């Protein structure tokens, strides 16, 4: 059995933060650059996590509205309703 596990957004962010931490403490980057890169990493990780949620949810049917005519919910709708969209 091969290990083709994909890296999650959390794993990716942890790895990138370790690299950033090393670069800062080794004085390869300034404090301002560290802060700028940290902000970029957080935004990318949030976008990656959103995609993970959307893919994992897929398309489901919500029967709480009607047993006969359920509401179709996409992964993106689920994310927006649960996490507030692009916040």
Backbone as CSV, one residue per row, in Angstrom:
resi,resn,N_x,N_y,N_z,CA_x,CA_y,CA_z,C_x,C_y,C_z
1,UNK,0.838,-1.171,0.000,0.000,0.000,0.000,0.889,1.243,0.000
2,UNK,0.665,2.127,-0.962,1.490,3.327,-1.050,0.901,4.442,-0.206
3,UNK,1.742,5.366,0.173,1.324,6.484,0.998,1.174,7.723,0.111
4,UNK,0.006,7.892,-0.510,-0.262,9.029,-1.381,-1.104,10.084,-0.671
5,UNK,-0.977,10.163,0.623,-1.744,11.112,1.424,-1.355,12.536,1.049
6,UNK,-2.373,13.345,0.821,-2.122,14.749,0.519,-1.944,15.528,1.817
7,UNK,-1.187,16.587,1.726,-0.939,17.439,2.878,-2.166,18.335,3.103
8,UNK,-2.627,18.411,4.343,-3.759,19.273,4.660,-3.290,20.720,4.781
9,UNK,-4.248,21.637,4.805,-3.921,23.054,4.968,-3.198,23.295,6.290
10,UNK,-3.626,22.598,7.327,-2.996,22.760,8.643,-1.555,22.261,8.600
11,UNK,-1.340,21.106,7.987,0.026,20.570,7.881,0.906,21.504,7.050
12,UNK,0.356,22.001,5.946,1.093,22.920,5.082,1.475,24.175,5.852
13,UNK,0.503,24.759,6.586,0.771,25.980,7.334,1.839,25.746,8.405
14,UNK,1.756,24.640,9.116,2.747,24.335,10.153,4.150,24.244,9.540
15,UNK,4.243,23.577,8.402,5.544,23.433,7.728,6.081,24.797,7.288
16,UNK,5.216,25.609,6.693,5.633,26.926,6.214,6.025,27.848,7.367
17,UNK,5.324,27.738,8.488,5.654,28.569,9.653,6.996,28.166,10.260
18,UNK,7.322,26.882,10.217,8.642,26.439,10.687,9.740,27.053,9.827
19,UNK,9.526,27.050,8.519,10.504,27.634,7.594,10.639,29.132,7.857
20,UNK,9.490,29.799,8.009,9.490,31.236,8.272,10.196,31.545,9.589
21,UNK,9.916,30.768,10.615,10.543,30.946,11.920,12.065,30.806,11.800
22,UNK,12.507,29.787,11.083,13.949,29.592,10.894,14.564,30.787,10.163
23,UNK,13.910,31.213,9.065,14.440,32.338,8.287,14.573,33.601,9.140
24,UNK,13.591,33.821,9.988,13.635,35.018,10.835,14.746,34.917,11.874
25,UNK,14.810,33.802,12.581,15.814,33.675,13.635,17.228,33.534,13.095
26,UNK,17.355,33.078,11.867,18.675,33.010,11.235,19.040,34.353,10.599
27,UNK,18.150,35.336,10.772,18.331,36.690,10.269,18.432,36.749,8.749
28,UNK,17.676,35.871,8.079,17.603,35.898,6.618,16.534,36.890,6.160
29,UNK,15.583,37.192,7.066,14.518,38.133,6.732,14.307,39.081,7.921
30,UNK,13.755,40.247,7.614,13.483,41.240,8.664,12.155,40.920,9.360
31,UNK,11.918,41.616,10.447,10.661,41.447,11.179,9.469,41.846,10.313
32,UNK,9.614,42.931,9.556,8.528,43.363,8.678,8.231,42.322,7.605
33,UNK,9.282,41.762,7.019,9.095,40.733,5.989,8.459,39.480,6.596
34,UNK,8.893,39.131,7.805,8.304,37.976,8.497,6.805,38.190,8.685
35,UNK,6.433,39.379,9.164,5.021,39.675,9.401,4.207,39.658,8.102
36,UNK,4.786,40.193,7.043,4.116,40.195,5.744,3.924,38.759,5.228
37,UNK,4.972,37.957,5.313,4.878,36.567,4.860,3.914,35.762,5.720
38,UNK,3.884,36.024,7.024,2.958,35.331,7.916,1.514,35.621,7.509
39,UNK,1.232,36.870,7.214,-0.118,37.249,6.766,-0.480,36.512,5.471
40,UNK,0.464,36.442,4.534,0.229,35.738,3.270,-0.003,34.246,3.499
41,UNK,0.775,33.655,4.393,0.618,32.231,4.698,-0.756,31.950,5.290
42,UNK,-1.193,32.812,6.204,-2.500,32.619,6.829,-3.625,32.712,5.793
43,UNK,-3.528,33.667,4.888,-4.557,33.814,3.854,-4.586,32.597,2.919
44,UNK,-3.412,32.115,2.537,-3.353,30.938,1.662,-3.890,29.708,2.378
45,UNK,-3.548,29.544,3.644,-4.031,28.388,4.410,-5.548,28.426,4.556
46,UNK,-6.113,29.625,4.767,-7.567,29.751,4.860,-8.224,29.357,3.541
47,UNK,-7.658,29.775,2.425,-8.204,29.421,1.111,-8.093,27.911,0.870
48,UNK,-6.966,27.329,1.268,-6.778,25.885,1.113,-7.790,25.120,1.967
49,UNK,-8.008,25.593,3.190,-8.949,24.930,4.089,-10.375,25.025,3.538
50,UNK,-10.720,26.181,2.986,-12.045,26.337,2.370,-12.240,25.297,1.275
51,UNK,-11.248,25.118,0.431,-11.333,24.118,-0.645,-11.470,22.710,-0.081
52,UNK,-10.763,22.416,1.004,-10.879,21.102,1.650,-12.313,20.862,2.123
53,UNK,-12.905,21.871,2.755,-14.266,21.748,3.263,-15.242,21.540,2.102
54,UNK,-15.101,22.332,1.064,-16.005,22.245,-0.088,-15.909,20.873,-0.744
55,UNK,-14.700,20.390,-0.945,-14.518,19.076,-1.568,-15.051,17.951,-0.688
56,UNK,-14.823,18.059,0.613,-15.270,17.006,1.527,-16.797,16.960,1.612
57,UNK,-17.419,18.112,1.536,-18.883,18.170,1.644,-19.543,17.640,0.385
58,UNK,-19.016,18.024,-0.759,-19.633,17.616,-2.022,-21.019,18.210,-2.171
59,UNK,-21.917,17.459,-2.797,-23.309,17.880,-2.945,-24.159,16.950,-2.098
60,UNK,-24.898,17.531,-1.195,-25.753,16.763,-0.298,-27.177,17.309,-0.380
61,UNK,-28.094,16.580,0.198,-29.481,17.021,0.233,-29.898,17.266,1.669
62,UNK,-30.507,18.417,1.909,-30.981,18.792,3.238,-32.475,18.521,3.305
63,UNK,-32.850,17.509,4.090,-34.249,17.115,4.205,-34.975,17.864,5.315
64,UNK,-34.311,18.796,5.984,-34.974,19.511,7.077,-36.044,20.466,6.555
65,UNK,-35.942,20.855,5.292,-36.940,21.741,4.702,-38.170,20.967,4.238
66,UNK,-37.930,19.817,3.613,-39.037,19.035,3.078,-38.559,17.615,2.800
67,UNK,-39.330,16.633,3.232,-38.992,15.232,2.960,-39.227,14.889,1.493
68,UNK,-40.149,15.582,0.860,-40.504,15.285,-0.533,-39.582,16.024,-1.500
69,UNK,-39.281,17.256,-1.188,-38.474,18.093,-2.081,-37.292,18.678,-1.298
70,UNK,-36.236,17.873,-1.055,-35.108,18.359,-0.245,-34.327,19.464,-0.951
71,UNK,-33.704,20.290,-0.172,-32.864,21.370,-0.685,-31.485,20.805,-1.004
72,UNK,-31.014,21.056,-2.210,-29.681,20.608,-2.633,-28.655,21.625,-2.129
73,UNK,-27.644,21.149,-1.418,-26.613,22.023,-0.837,-25.253,21.622,-1.416
74,UNK,-24.600,22.573,-2.062,-23.250,22.306,-2.574,-22.244,22.541,-1.454
75,UNK,-21.031,22.105,-1.683,-19.977,22.329,-0.702,-19.740,23.806,-0.444
76,UNK,-19.806,24.605,-1.487,-19.590,26.046,-1.321,-20.729,26.683,-0.522
77,UNK,-21.975,26.282,-0.796,-23.103,26.794,-0.010,-22.946,26.405,1.454
78,UNK,-22.573,25.150,1.693,-22.360,24.686,3.064,-21.305,25.536,3.764
79,UNK,-20.177,25.770,3.083,-19.099,26.564,3.674,-19.589,27.967,4.010
80,UNK,-20.261,28.615,3.052,-20.727,29.974,3.257,-21.733,30.068,4.395
81,UNK,-22.647,29.092,4.492,-23.639,29.104,5.554,-23.005,28.794,6.916
82,UNK,-22.020,27.936,6.928,-21.400,27.508,8.189,-20.321,28.480,8.663
83,UNK,-19.488,28.970,7.739,-18.329,29.786,8.107,-18.449,31.251,7.669
84,UNK,-19.549,31.604,7.050,-19.752,33.016,6.696,-19.070,33.461,5.433
85,UNK,-18.879,32.580,4.496,-18.341,32.981,3.198,-16.896,33.377,3.217
86,UNK,-16.601,34.534,2.671,-15.212,34.987,2.461,-14.610,35.697,3.654
87,UNK,-15.094,35.452,4.821,-14.552,36.111,6.020,-13.246,35.491,6.427
